[in-house]
């Protein structure tokens, strides 16, 4: 189905999902968040899609939530809005296919939260990050208080959340918020290169790596190690494991089938 606030293009098993409200710096209104949910659901089920690159149109990745929708919200509406956004972002985070954020510009508020819900973040040198919600008398509602501390540590997360300050791409890289910083002209090409490296690997192994890390973060070390061993055992029953092992011994590229 066509989207009003997004574009979704698929080529060579890579879906490029672009938030396309450039006149609003791609601010997330309720309709855009709903469309993001529909888009990630499509990515998850379509066999022709191996992974997704998420980016923004124009000079912003996503500059935040749409304040015009939020200004008059009641407590009940506010909580419902937060839970709806959290649920959509969680579907990105738990997607068994790799999701890479290509952060081309401002990633503030809900935009920073959306980037953090992706598995990997590659930033343009022009990118800016921040959680400025405290400046508006609110706090992040789409997972920012939880994911930022997990990625950057409690101290840096507290600083960014309480001050509402904006940081550049290099500082985001330094604190572990992004994986890589590249020149703006190289952003999409670099992101595609990384996605191709991932898609050359066994898709079942990639999916279970994502699940093991995501679920393991909420477990004790001993519980996480059991989860890892279980997944290791599951993969030993797959054709992909046998193909990967044979290909290594034969010194040839593996031809994985996701079985």
N, C-alpha and C positions, 0 to 999 in steps of 0.2 A: 504494500500500500504506500502511496506517496505521503511524505511528511511535509508539514508546514514550516517547521523551525529547524529541521535537520536535513542533511543529505547523506545518503548511504550508497557508496559505489564499491563494486567488487571486481577485482582483477587479480589473476594468478593466486587465488585462494586467500587474498588479503582484502578485508573490508575496510574502507576508509569512511569513518563516521565523523561528520563535521557539524558542529553546532553552528547554525546559520541565522543568527539575529545580529548581524554586524552593526546595524543602526543602533542597537541597544548594548553593544559590546558583548553580545551573546549572553546577556543576563538570563538566568533560569527562572522563567515563570512556570506556573503549574502545568501548563500545556506542554512546554518543552521537556519537563521532567517526565511527564507521561509518555511522550514520544521516545525519550531515551529508554524507558522501560520496554516499549514495543521493539525498539531497534536491537537491544541486547538480547531479547527473547528470540528474535530472528537469527541473530548471529549464533546463538547456542544450538539451534536445531538444523540449520542449513548445512548439508554436507559439503557444499561448494565453498564454504567459508572455513578457513583454518585458524584465523586470528583476526583481530580488529585493531586498527589504529584510530585513536580518538583525538580530534583536534578542533580548532575553532576558525571561523571565517574572519578575515580582516586582521586587525591588530590586537585582538584579544583571544585567549583560549576561552575562558568564561570569566567575566569580570565580577561575578557574584550572583546573588538572587535578585529577583525583580522587586525592588523596594516598594514600588507603587502598588503591588498586590499585597504586601505585608503590612503596610502602614496602619491599616485599620483592623488588623486581625484580633480576634478574641483569643483568650487562653485555649479554648477548645479547638478553634480553627488552627491556632499556631501549633499545638501538639500534633494534630492530624497532618498538617503540612510537613512537619519534621519527620513524622513516621513514614509518610509516603515517599519523601525523598530518600530517607535512610534505606527503605526497602528496595528502591530502584538502584541505588549505589551499591547495595550489597549484592545485587544480581551481577553487577560488573565484577565485583571483587571475587565472587565464587564461580564465575564463568570458567568452565573447564578448558576453554580455548584462551590463548594468551591475549591480553588487552594491554596495549602500550599507549600511553598518553604522549602525544607530540605537542608540547606546551609552547605555543608560538608567541604568546604575549601575556597579558594580564591573567593571572589565575588567582583570583581573590575570593574570599568568602566561599560560597558554594562552588566556585570554580576550583579553588584549591582542594576542597573536599572531594570533588569529582576526580581530580587528578590523583589524589591519594588512594581512591578506590580502585585505580588501575594497578595492574601487576608491576609495571615498569614505567618510569617517567623519564623522557628525554626532553631537555629544555633548550630553546633558542637562547642565545646570549641576551636577547631583548626581553626575555620573560621576567615577570615579577610575581612574587608569591606573598600571600598574607591572609590572615584571618582577622579582619577589622571589625567584626561584629560588636565588640565591646564599645566601640565608638558610637554605635547606634543604640546602646542600652540593651543589647541582647547577647546571646552567645551562639556559636555555630550550632546548627540544628541537623546537619546532614552527616555527622560523624567526625567533625573536625577535632573535637576535644579528645576523641578516642584514637583516631589514626595518627594524628600529629605526634602524640606522645610515643606511640609505638615506633614511628619512623625516626624521629629526631631526638627522642629522650624527653624525660619529664621536664628538666630545667629549661631547655630551649622551647619546648611547647608552651610552658607557662609564660615565658617571656613574650612569645609571639601572640598568644591569646590575650594576655592581660594588657599589653601595650597597644595591640592592634597595628603594630608597625609592618611595613612592607619591606621585603628583602629581594635582592636581585638573584639571578640564576646561579652565580658563582657561590654566593652564601648558601643558597638552597642546596647546592651540591656539597658544600663543606659540611653541612649538618646532616646530610643523608636523606634529605627530602627528595632529591632527584638523583638519577643514576648517571646522567651524562649531560654535559653542556656543549653545544655545537653552534657554529655560526648560523644565523637565520636562514641563509640560502641553502644550507646543508641539512636542515632539520628533517624534512620529509624523507629525503634519500637515506639519511642515517637511520631513521626509524624503520624504513623498509628493509634495510640491510639486516638490522637486528631481528626483525620479524622473520625474514627468510632463514636466518640461522636457527631460529626456534622451530620453524615449520619443517626443517630438514630432519628434525629429531622425531622419535616415536610419539605420536599424538596421545596415546594412552599414558605413556610415561610423563609427558608434559602435564596432562590433566591431573594425574595423581600427585605430582610434585606440587602443583598449585593447592590441591586439597590438603596435603600433608602439612604444608607450611601454614595455611590459613587455620586449619583446625588445631594444629600443634601449638600455636601461639597461646591458645586458651587452656592448654593442658600442662600438667607437671612434666618434667623432663622424662620420667619413667613412662608416663602415659603416652607421650609423644613418640618415644622410641618403639613402643608396642605398635602404634599406628603405622610408623614407618616400616617396621618389619612385616606387618600385614600387607601393606601395599607392595612391598618388595616381593612377597610371596604371590600376590595376585598377578603381578606382571610376569612371573615365571611361567604362568599358564597360557601366555599369549603367543600368537604367531609372530607378533612384532619383536618379542624378545629373541625368539629363535632366529629371525631374520637379521636382527641387529648383531647378534653374536657371530652368525655365519659371515655376514658382510665384513665384520672386523677381521676375522681370521682369513678371509679371502682377499683382504685389502681392496675392497670396493665400496662404493656408496650403498647404504642400505635403502631398500625399497619398502618403506613401512606402509601398512594398509589400515592401521587402526583396529586390528583384530587380535 
